[in-house]
Amino acid sequence: MLETTTKASELASREYNYTQADFEKTKKLIYDHAGISLSDSKQNMVYSRLARRLRVHGLKSFKEYLNLLEKANATEWQEFVNALTTNLTSFFRENHHFPILEQHLKTCKKPQPVNTQDASDLSDYLQKRRNLNKIHLWCSASSTGEEPYSMAIAAIRAFNSFTPPVHILASDVDTQVLRKAEEGVYSLDRVEKIPQSVLKEFFYKGKGRNEGSVRVRDEVRELVTFRKINLLEEFWSIRGPFQAIFCRNVMIYFDKQTQYKILKKFAPLLDEGGLLFAGHSESLQFASDIFRLRSNTVYEVANKKG
């Protein structure tokens, strides 16, 4: 009883009126719209992040904001999702995955050159089909870009070339982090754990007014295409096959039912022999009919041939 009274007192003392009912409604809206399952421990986080949206609209209570949201256009819904999306990431996070990716790329069936003999407009044909003769990877929760750029560096190492036959689709539901990712600019504290030799090879050091930051080398950035994709949507505007999909540390925000639906959609997008990379705290044992464990948090399609 004392704990309940204390929570009620904390809610009442805030800048904006924020009730338990507001939190419960927020949980439902973010689950219905983005598949994110918020635990009760996220009550304070929800307040601090959505309070910014109340200030933007000059509102006095969460009830007003949630009522506005239900009638809002796609732009405000995107701001709502952006505010409640957690974007913890770093370069070469869960480092054991990247040597596995490098080795996998070396053994992937090499793409065949595009046959252009019958093309009436060669330049137009090549523009439309420029990625046909490449190995395709998908980073399905790219956040601010550290993960797909780490994948790109792994591809460069695998082929010992700054122009490997690899294309990486990097997607996220948060449009703000996608804009940050496309820039490829990071403060020095974001790259402090990267060896100096890697920094010199794959990053430009900022000078003048850009001092204190680094920028991902152009050749690395050119391997990655960023797009907004909501994993909860019924249809994804992408086509496989992918030789590898990274979906790391994002499944933990979905309930098991949502996770299973997403995994079921991943499987047909993977090429024969394709790999799914999961986060260290994510087990896909509940979906053993779809994926089977191949290595440490690396999976392959369960009904894989051969």
C-alpha positions in Angstrom: 0.0 0.0 0.0 2.9 2.3 0.9 4.5 1.7 -2.5 1.3 2.5 -4.4 0.9 5.7 -2.4 4.5 6.7 -3.1 4.0 6.2 -6.9 0.9 8.3 -6.8 2.7 11.1 -5.0 5.5 11.1 -7.5 3.1 11.3 -10.4 1.2 14.2 -8.8 4.4 16.2 -8.2 5.5 16.3 -11.9 5.4 19.3 -14.2 2.6 17.8 -16.2 -0.4 15.8 -15.1 0.6 12.2 -15.6 -1.5 9.4 -14.3 -1.3 5.6 -14.2 -4.1 5.5 -16.8 -1.9 7.7 -19.1 0.9 5.3 -18.8 -1.3 2.3 -19.5 -2.7 4.0 -22.5 0.8 4.9 -23.8 1.8 1.3 -23.4 -1.1 0.2 -25.5 -0.5 2.8 -28.2 3.2 2.1 -28.7 2.5 -1.6 -28.7 -0.3 -1.3 -31.3 1.7 1.1 -33.5 5.3 -0.3 -33.2 5.0 -3.6 -31.4 7.1 -2.3 -28.5 6.2 -3.9 -25.2 6.9 -1.5 -22.3 7.4 -2.9 -18.8 6.0 -1.1 -15.8 9.6 -0.1 -14.9 9.5 2.3 -17.9 7.0 4.7 -16.3 9.5 7.4 -15.6 11.2 7.0 -19.0 7.8 7.5 -20.7 7.2 10.7 -18.8 10.7 12.2 -19.5 10.6 11.5 -23.2 7.1 12.4 -24.0 7.2 15.6 -21.9 9.1 17.1 -24.8 6.2 16.6 -27.1 3.8 18.3 -24.6 6.1 21.3 -24.6 6.1 21.4 -28.4 2.3 21.5 -28.5 1.9 23.7 -25.4 -0.2 21.1 -23.6 -0.7 20.8 -19.9 -1.4 17.1 -19.4 -0.6 13.7 -20.8 -4.3 13.1 -21.3 -4.4 16.1 -23.7 -1.4 14.8 -25.6 -2.7 11.2 -25.9 -6.0 12.6 -27.1 -4.2 14.7 -29.7 -2.1 11.7 -30.8 -5.1 9.6 -31.6 -6.3 12.3 -34.0 -2.8 13.2 -35.2 -1.2 12.8 -38.6 1.7 10.4 -39.5 4.3 13.0 -38.5 3.2 13.2 -34.8 2.9 9.4 -34.7 6.5 9.2 -35.9 7.6 11.7 -33.2 5.8 9.5 -30.7 7.7 6.4 -31.8 11.0 8.3 -32.0 10.6 9.4 -28.5 10.0 6.0 -27.0 12.5 4.1 -29.1 15.7 3.0 -27.2 18.8 3.3 -29.4 21.7 1.8 -27.5 24.4 0.8 -29.9 28.1 1.0 -30.6 30.7 0.0 -33.2 31.5 -3.7 -33.2 29.1 -4.4 -30.4 29.1 -8.1 -29.6 32.4 -8.3 -31.4 32.4 -12.1 -31.8 29.8 -11.7 -34.6 32.0 -9.9 -37.0 34.7 -12.6 -37.7 31.8 -14.9 -38.3 30.3 -12.5 -40.8 33.7 -12.1 -42.5 34.1 -15.8 -42.9 30.5 -16.2 -44.0 31.0 -13.5 -46.7 34.1 -15.3 -48.0 32.1 -18.5 -48.4 29.0 -17.0 -49.9 28.3 -17.9 -53.5 29.8 -15.1 -55.5 27.3 -13.0 -57.5 27.5 -13.3 -61.3 28.0 -10.2 -63.4 24.9 -8.6 -64.9 24.4 -9.5 -68.6 23.9 -6.2 -70.4 24.1 -7.4 -74.0 20.3 -7.0 -74.6 20.0 -3.6 -72.8 18.8 -0.9 -75.2 19.7 1.9 -72.7 22.8 0.7 -70.9 23.1 3.5 -68.4 19.5 3.3 -67.3 19.7 -0.5 -67.1 22.8 -0.4 -64.9 21.3 2.3 -62.7 18.2 0.1 -62.0 20.2 -3.1 -61.6 23.3 -1.8 -60.0 22.9 -4.0 -56.9 21.9 -7.2 -58.7 25.4 -8.6 -58.8 26.1 -8.1 -55.1 25.8 -10.0 -51.8 23.0 -8.5 -49.8 22.9 -8.0 -46.1 20.2 -6.4 -43.9 20.7 -4.6 -40.6 17.1 -4.5 -39.4 17.6 -2.2 -36.4 20.3 0.1 -37.5 19.9 2.9 -34.9 22.5 5.7 -35.4 24.5 3.6 -37.9 27.3 2.0 -35.9 26.1 -1.5 -36.6 25.7 -1.3 -40.4 29.0 0.5 -40.7 30.7 -2.2 -38.7 29.1 -4.7 -41.1 30.5 -2.7 -44.0 34.0 -2.7 -42.5 33.7 -6.5 -42.0 32.8 -6.8 -45.7 35.8 -4.7 -46.8 38.1 -6.9 -44.7 36.5 -10.1 -46.0 37.3 -9.1 -49.6 40.4 -7.1 -48.9 38.9 -4.3 -51.0 37.2 -1.0 -50.4 34.7 -2.0 -53.1 33.5 -5.4 -52.1 30.5 -6.9 -53.9 28.3 -6.2 -50.9 25.3 -4.0 -50.4 23.8 -3.4 -46.9 20.3 -2.3 -46.3 20.1 -0.6 -42.9 16.6 0.1 -41.5 15.0 1.5 -38.4 11.6 2.7 -37.3 13.1 5.9 -35.8 13.6 8.6 -38.5 15.8 10.8 -36.3 18.4 8.1 -35.8 18.3 7.3 -39.5 19.2 10.9 -40.4 22.1 10.7 -37.9 23.2 7.4 -39.4 23.3 8.7 -42.9 25.6 11.6 -41.9 28.1 9.1 -40.5 29.6 11.6 -38.1 30.4 10.6 -34.5 31.9 12.2 -31.4 35.2 10.8 -30.3 33.7 9.2 -27.2 31.6 7.0 -29.6 34.7 5.5 -31.2 37.1 5.5 -28.2 37.0 1.6 -28.0 38.0 1.2 -31.6 41.7 0.5 -32.2 43.7 3.4 -33.6 44.7 1.4 -36.6 41.0 0.8 -37.5 40.2 4.5 -36.9 42.9 5.6 -39.3 41.9 3.1 -42.0 38.1 3.6 -41.9 37.4 7.1 -40.5 38.3 10.7 -41.3 39.4 12.8 -38.3 37.5 16.1 -37.9 39.5 19.3 -38.2 38.8 22.9 -37.4 35.2 23.4 -36.3 34.7 19.6 -36.7 37.5 18.8 -34.2 36.4 16.3 -31.6 34.5 14.1 -34.1 35.1 11.6 -36.8 33.3 10.7 -40.1 33.0 7.3 -41.6 35.1 7.0 -44.7 33.1 7.5 -48.0 33.8 4.1 -49.3 32.3 2.5 -46.2 29.2 4.8 -46.3 28.6 3.9 -50.0 28.1 0.3 -49.1 25.0 1.1 -46.9 21.5 2.3 -47.8 19.3 3.6 -45.0 15.5 3.3 -45.1 12.7 3.5 -42.6 11.1 0.1 -42.0 8.7 -0.8 -39.2 9.2 -4.5 -38.4 5.6 -4.6 -37.1 4.2 -3.7 -40.5 2.4 -6.5 -42.3 4.4 -5.9 -45.5 8.0 -4.8 -45.8 8.9 -3.0 -49.0 12.0 -5.1 -49.5 13.0 -8.1 -51.5 15.6 -10.8 -50.7 17.4 -12.9 -50.8 19.8 -11.7 -48.1 22.9 -13.7 -47.2 22.7 -12.4 -43.6 20.2 -10.5 -41.5 21.3 -8.7 -38.3 18.5 -8.3 -35.8 20.3 -7.8 -32.5 19.0 -6.5 -29.2 15.6 -5.5 -30.7 13.5 -8.6 -30.1 13.7 -8.0 -26.4 11.3 -5.0 -26.8 8.6 -7.3 -28.4 6.5 -9.9 -26.8 6.9 -13.6 -27.9 3.9 -13.5 -30.3 5.3 -10.4 -32.1 8.8 -12.0 -32.2 7.5 -15.1 -33.7 5.7 -13.2 -36.5 8.9 -11.3 -37.3 11.1 -14.4 -37.4 8.6 -16.1 -39.6 8.9 -13.2 -42.1 12.7 -13.2 -41.9 13.1 -16.9 -42.9 12.0 -16.7 -46.6 14.1 -13.5 -47.0 17.3 -15.4 -46.3 19.2 -17.1 -49.1 20.1 -20.7 -48.8 22.8 -20.8 -46.2 21.9 -17.4 -44.9 22.5 -16.4 -41.3 20.5 -14.5 -38.7 22.5 -12.7 -36.1 20.7 -12.1 -32.7 21.6 -10.3 -29.6 23.4 -11.9 -26.6 20.3 -11.8 -24.4 18.0 -13.1 -27.1 17.2 -16.8 -27.5 15.2 -18.1 -30.4 14.5 -21.5 -28.9 10.8 -20.7 -28.8 10.9 -20.5 -32.6 12.9 -23.7 -33.2 10.6 -24.6 -36.0 11.8 -21.6 -37.9 15.4 -21.1 -36.9 18.1 -23.4 -35.4 21.2 -22.4 -33.6 24.4 -22.6 -35.6 26.9 -20.7 -33.4 26.9 -18.3 -30.5 23.6 -16.3 -31.1 23.9 -17.0 -34.8 21.0 -18.9 -36.4 20.1 -20.5 -39.7 16.8 -21.5 -41.2 15.6 -24.7 -39.6 14.5 -26.4 -42.8 17.6 -25.4 -44.6 18.4 -27.8 -47.4 21.7 -29.7 -47.6 
